[in-house]
Amino acid sequence: MGKIQSSEELMKYISNMNKDNSVFQFSIPGKGKFTLVLQEEDEQSIKAEADGSPELKRMLNESMEQYESGSRITTTELLKSLSKKDFM
């Protein structure tokens, strides 16, 4: 699990995500632990990848449960909530 020290560092990780590097678990001091999943538009390829990876399937299921229960925030909301004091 990566420890993010700034919003710029988080954006660097997000911009480097791709089909082969589509899940990133990280923590932000003062905020908590997060799982970021890059989802492709093609639902079939996501399902195929999840079926081939039990860990990815578990993370996607957790993400869907959190989304459905309302215990989630968008990346935009996360970035807006961060300040320099969160990384000190």
BAMI-373826 format. One record per residue (C-alpha): residue number from 1; x, y, z; residue in three letters. Coordinates in nm, 4 decimals, always signed. Last residue first. Layout:
// residues N
ATOM  resi         X         Y         Z  resn
ATOM   NUM         X         Y         Z   ALA
...
This chain:
// residues 88
ATOM  resi         X         Y         Z  resn
ATOM    88   +0.2542   +1.6817   +0.7569   MET
ATOM    87   +0.0599   +1.5517   +0.4581   PHE
ATOM    86   -0.2918   +1.6418   +0.5755   ASP
ATOM    85   -0.1645   +1.9919   +0.6648   LYS
ATOM    84   -0.1027   +2.0626   +0.2955   LYS
ATOM    83   -0.4740   +2.0327   +0.2227   SER
ATOM    82   -0.6947   +1.7583   +0.0872   LEU
ATOM    81   -1.0745   +1.7746   +0.0709   SER
ATOM    80   -1.0815   +1.9020   -0.2873   LYS
ATOM    79   -0.8718   +1.6044   -0.4004   LEU
ATOM    78   -1.1056   +1.3567   -0.2323   LEU
ATOM    77   -1.4190   +1.5218   -0.3722   GLU
ATOM    76   -1.2694   +1.5141   -0.7225   THR
ATOM    75   -1.1712   +1.1489   -0.6795   THR
ATOM    74   -1.5316   +1.0750   -0.5866   THR
ATOM    73   -1.6357   +0.9809   -0.2359   ILE
ATOM    72   -1.7542   +0.6523   -0.0893   ARG
ATOM    71   -1.9683   +0.5163   +0.1921   SER
ATOM    70   -2.2961   +0.5472   +0.0015   GLY
ATOM    69   -2.3971   +0.1849   +0.0656   SER
ATOM    68   -2.4012   +0.1097   -0.3082   GLU
ATOM    67   -2.0592   +0.2660   -0.3636   TYR
ATOM    66   -1.9100   +0.0853   -0.0637   GLN
ATOM    65   -2.0484   -0.2478   -0.1826   GLU
ATOM    64   -1.9223   -0.1794   -0.5364   MET
ATOM    63   -1.5722   -0.0999   -0.4077   SER
ATOM    62   -1.5631   -0.4108   -0.1910   GLU
ATOM    61   -1.6658   -0.6216   -0.4920   ASN
ATOM    60   -1.3997   -0.4547   -0.7073   LEU
ATOM    59   -1.1336   -0.5200   -0.4414   MET
ATOM    58   -1.2334   -0.8868   -0.4079   ARG
ATOM    57   -1.2346   -0.9364   -0.7871   LYS
ATOM    56   -0.8910   -0.7724   -0.8118   LEU
ATOM    55   -0.7575   -1.0104   -0.5457   GLU
ATOM    54   -0.9191   -1.3146   -0.7115   PRO
ATOM    53   -0.7584   -1.2262   -1.0470   SER
ATOM    52   -0.8667   -1.4027   -1.3656   GLY
ATOM    51   -1.2390   -1.3458   -1.3107   ASP
ATOM    50   -1.1621   -0.9803   -1.2365   ALA
ATOM    49   -0.9738   -0.9426   -1.5665   GLU
ATOM    48   -1.2571   -1.1063   -1.7625   ALA
ATOM    47   -1.5163   -0.8917   -1.5858   LYS
ATOM    46   -1.3240   -0.5735   -1.6642   ILE
ATOM    45   -1.2848   -0.6848   -2.0280   SER
ATOM    44   -1.6599   -0.7474   -2.0555   GLN
ATOM    43   -1.7507   -0.4069   -1.9090   GLU
ATOM    42   -1.5740   -0.2222   -2.1927   ASP
ATOM    41   -1.5573   +0.1396   -2.0750   GLU
ATOM    40   -1.2474   +0.0671   -1.8748   GLU
ATOM    39   -1.2370   +0.1107   -1.5007   GLN
ATOM    38   -0.9295   +0.2406   -1.3229   LEU
ATOM    37   -0.9689   +0.1309   -0.9615   VAL
ATOM    36   -0.8501   +0.3429   -0.6663   LEU
ATOM    35   -0.8547   +0.1771   -0.3267   THR
ATOM    34   -0.8295   +0.4113   -0.0290   PHE
ATOM    33   -0.7074   +0.4070   +0.3306   LYS
ATOM    32   -0.7584   +0.6936   +0.5745   GLY
ATOM    31   -0.7838   +1.0741   +0.5863   LYS
ATOM    30   -0.5347   +1.2106   +0.8437   GLY
ATOM    29   -0.2381   +1.0534   +0.6692   PRO
ATOM    28   -0.3374   +0.9480   +0.3198   ILE
ATOM    27   -0.3304   +0.5788   +0.2454   SER
ATOM    26   -0.2945   +0.3923   -0.0798   PHE
ATOM    25   -0.4267   +0.1009   -0.2833   GLN
ATOM    24   -0.3867   +0.1320   -0.6591   PHE
ATOM    23   -0.5647   -0.0837   -0.9131   VAL
ATOM    22   -0.5427   -0.0515   -1.2940   SER
ATOM    21   -0.1749   -0.1090   -1.3727   ASN
ATOM    20   -0.2029   -0.3411   -1.6737   ASP
ATOM    19   -0.4970   -0.1515   -1.8275   LYS
ATOM    18   -0.3448   +0.1857   -1.7381   ASN
ATOM    17   -0.2613   +0.4018   -1.4379   MET
ATOM    16   +0.0311   +0.6431   -1.4720   ASN
ATOM    15   -0.1922   +0.9548   -1.4617   SER
ATOM    14   -0.3498   +0.8349   -1.1365   ILE
ATOM    13   -0.0117   +0.7780   -0.9706   TYR
ATOM    12   +0.1091   +1.1252   -1.0698   LYS
ATOM    11   -0.2231   +1.2762   -0.9533   MET
ATOM    10   -0.1675   +1.1219   -0.6091   LEU
ATOM     9   +0.1855   +1.2670   -0.5943   GLU
ATOM     8   +0.0498   +1.6112   -0.6828   GLU
ATOM     7   -0.2141   +1.5770   -0.4093   SER
ATOM     6   +0.0683   +1.5307   -0.1610   SER
ATOM     5   +0.2288   +1.2726   +0.0714   GLN
ATOM     4   +0.0621   +0.9533   -0.0489   ILE
ATOM     3   +0.1515   +0.6327   +0.1343   LYS
ATOM     2   +0.1417   +0.3368   -0.1004   GLY
ATOM     1   +0.0000   +0.0000   +0.0000   MET
